[in-house]
Amino acid sequence: MKEIDLEDSSDELIEIQKEIDMQRASESTYVVQYYGCLLVKNKLWIVMEYMGGGSVRNILDVKQIPEVDIAIILTQTLKALDFLHRGRKIHRDIKAANILLDDDGNAKLADFGVASSLESRKKAFTFVGTPFWMAPEIISGDGYNEKCDIWSLGITAIEMAEGVPPYSDLLPNAAINLIPRNEPPVLQGDYSTTFKDFVSKCLVKDPTRRASAAELLQHPFITKSKRKEVLAEFIQQVKPFLIPYEEEEKEEHDQKRLDSRHKSKKDDSEGTDEKKEDSFSKLLISYVN
C-alpha cells in the first residue's frame, strides 16, 4: 500500500491521478495490481497487490543475488516491459527498488509515478527518471521512446549483479554529465558470457540500435532462465533478514527521482485545507473500484 500525505506531498493532484490511471491501464501478470484508493483523514492510501518478498533493492541490501535468480527477475521484468511497450507505454523509472517480489517467486513492476503513454506521439521529451538509471537520450533532450526502459533495465541488471548502479560513487549531477558522454557501462566480475552479452544488448547508446523487450525475450540468457520456484527458494532464505519495506526507507537508499513536470516547491496559499480535502475526495470517488 502506498501512502500519500496530502499535507506534505508536493505532487499535484493531476499527477497522482495520472499515476492511478496508468496503474489501472497496466493490468498484467507482471505488474503489481492496483485495487483502489482510500482517504483516511489527511492521507490517501493507494491499495495494491501485496508483495511479501519486498523489493529487489531490499534483498540487495542484505545479500548478493545469484546470477540464476537475476535471470528469473529480468525475465519477468522484460515481460512486463514487453506488455507496456506493446501498448505504447513507457515506465521511465526502471530500477531494483521498483521491482517487487512475492513469496512464490513472482517479480512484478511497480511505481508508475512518472510512467507515460506514447499513443499520440512518437517520442517523449520530459526530463524524468532517477539519475544513475537514466538513458543517454533522456539526458540529451533529443527525445526518446520505449527504448529508454531497456537502457534502465541494463543498468538494473548491473545493479543486481554488483550491488549498485554505475557511477553510484558520484553525485547525481556528475553522473548525468557522464552518461551521455562516456562509453556504455560493462558488467564486471565472474559472470557468464551470456549474462554479459545480455547487458551489452541493453546498454547500446543509440536507441535505434538498442534491442527491444520482445527481442531480448529471445536472448539465451532469458530463454534459459530457471522456473520462478528457484527464485522463491532464494526469497525464503533471505526473507528473515529483510528490513520491512517502507517508502521512506526506499527514498533513503534511492537517489530521488527527477521530474521536470513538477513545479518547484512553493508557498501553497491557493486554498484552504477543506478545499484540498474536497479535491482528494473527488479523486477518491473517481478511482475506488
N, C-alpha and C positions, 0 to 999 in steps of 0.2 A: 504494500500500500504506500502510495506517495502522498506525503502531507505538504500542503502549501499554506503558509501563514499569510493570511490576507492582509495583515497589517505590515508585515516586514517584506513581503515579496515585491521584487522590483519588476516582475513580469507583468506585462499589460494583459488586460482581460482577453484581448483578441488573440494573444499568443498562447494563452492557456487553452482557449477554445480551439485553436489550430492543432495543438498537441493532442487534444482529445479526439478531434475529427480524424487526424492521421492514424491514431491508435485504433480507432473503430474501423477505419477503412483498410487496415492491415491485418485482417484476421487470417492467421496461418498457424499451422502446427509448430512453426519455428519462430514465432513471435509471441512474446508474453501477452496473454489475453487480457483485454480490458473488460471490466464488469460494470462499472458505473461510478457515480460520484456521490459523496455525502457532504453536507455542510454542517459542521459541528462548531458552534459559536463563531469564532473568527478564523476557523481553519477549514480548508477544502481538502477532503480526502478523495484521492483518485484510487479506486479499488481495482486491483489487478490480480491476476493469477499468482498463487503462492509458489515461490521457487525456493525450496528448503535448502538447497546447496549454496545459496548466496551467489555472489558474482565471481567470475574468473579472477578478478583482481583480489578478492578476499582470499582465494586459495593461494595466489602468488605471494601474498604477504606472509604466509606461514610455510609454504613448501613449493619446491620446484615441480613443475608439471612435466611428466614423461612425454616423450615425442608421440607415443601411441595415443595418449589421451588428447594431446594437442590436435592430432589429425581428426579425431572424432568431433572435437569442438569446432574446428574450422569447417568440417563437412557440413554440420548442421547450420552454422552461421552463413555459409555460402548458399545453402538452400533458402535461408531467409532473404538474403540479398537477391537471389535469382527471382524469388517471388515479388519482392518490392520493385526491382528493376523492370520486370516484365510489365508491371503496372505503371511504369514511368514515375516511380517514387524514388527519392534518394534519402538516406538516413542522415548522412553528414556528420556523424559522431561515433563511428565505429571504434571501439577500444575495449579492453578487457573488463573495465568497470561496467560496461553496458551489455555484457553477455552474462545472462543469469542461468543457473543450473538447478535442476531438481534432483531428488533422491534416486530417480530412475535413469539418470544419465542423459536427460534431455538438456540441450543447450539452446536458449532462446534469446532473441534480440529484444532489448528494452530501451527505454528513454527516447521518445520521439519528439523531444522538445525543440529540436531545430530541423526536423525532417521536412521535406518539401516535395512538391509534385512538379513534374516536367511535362504534364499533359498538354499544356497550351504553349510550350516554348521548347526550343532545342537545348538551351543552356541556361544555367543559373549564374548569377554574378555576386551574390551576397557573400561577404567575407565572414564565414562562420565555421566553427569547429573547435577542437581542442588542439593547441599549437603543435605538439610533438607528432600528432597523428594526421595533420592536415596535408592534403595533396598539394604538389607544387602549383598546379593550375588554379587552385583556390587562392593561394597567396599572391600569385602573379596578377590576378584580376582579369585574366583573358576570357573568363567564362569556363564553365565546367558542366559535366553531365554525371551520370551514374557511375562512371569510372573512378570518380573521386573516392567512392566507398571501397573500391578494390585496393587502391593505394593504402587507405587506412587499415584494411584487413591485413595487408602485408606487414605494416608496422605493428599491428596487434599480434601477428604471428611471432615477430621478433620479441615483442614484449613478453609473450607467454614462454618463449624459449630462454630468454636471457634475464627475465625478471623486470626489466624496464625498457621503455622505447628508446630508440636512438636519440642522441642529444639531450638526454634527461639530466645530464650534469651541467647543462647550460640554462640560463634564464630563457623564458619563453620567447622574448623578442629576438634573442640571438639565434635561437633555433629557427624561427620564422625567416630570418635573413639567410640562413644557410641552406635550408631545404631546397629552394628552387635553384640555388647556385651550385651546390655540390652534386657529386655522383650519387646515385641511389644507395641507401644502406644495404649492407650484405649480412646475411645471417652468419654469425661466427660460432665456433665451437664444434663439439663432436656430435654432429647431426648427420642424418643420411643425405645423400646427394639428391634424392627426390624431394626431400623437405626443402633443401636449399634452392633447388630449381623452382619449386612452387613459389617461394618467397620472391625470387628474382622475377617471376612472371607477373607478380602483383606490383612490384616496385619498378615499373618502367615509366620514366619521366614523361614521355609523350603519350597522352591518354588515348590517342588514336591507335597506338601500337600495344597498349596495355590489354591484357586478356579480360574478357567479360566473366561474370559469375557463371554463366552457362558453360563457357569454355573451361573454366577452372574446375568445374564439377567433373570434367573428364580427365583431369590430371591424375597420373598414377598415385600421387601422394593421397589423393582424395578417394579414388576408386578402390584403393587397397586398405582403406581405414577399417578399423575393427567395429564391432557392434557396440551400441551405446551401453550395453551391460558391463563392458570393460571399464568405461568411464564411471559408471555407477559404483563399481567396486572401489575405485580410487577416491571418489567423493566420500564414501562411507569411512575410508581410512583417515581422511583429512578432517572430516566434519567435526570431531571432538575438539580440534584445535582452532577452529574458526572463530573469529570475533563476529558477533551478531551484526548482520548487515544494517547499516543506518545511512541515511542520506548525508548526514553531517560528516560521518567518517569517510564516505566516498569523496566529499569535497576536499577533505584534508589531504588525502594522498593523490588526488587527481588535480592537475592544473586546471584552473577554471576555464570553462568554455568561453570562447569569444563569439559574440553575435552582434554584428553591426546593425541589426534590425532594432535592437533595444536602445532607447534613448538613454543618455547619461542620467545618473540619479539626480532627482530634483526635489525641491520642496513641494510636496503634493498638497496643494490647498484648493483643489478644484471642487471638492465636495465633502460632505460630512461622512462620518463612519456609517451612518444609516444608509446613505446613498450607495457607498461601496458594498455594504452587505446586501442591499437590494439588487445590485448588479450581479453579484455572485449567486444570489438566489435564483435569478433568471437563468443564469448559466446552468445551475444545478437542475432546474426544471427541464431544460432543453436536453440534458445529457444523461439523466438517470434512465437506465433501461426499464 
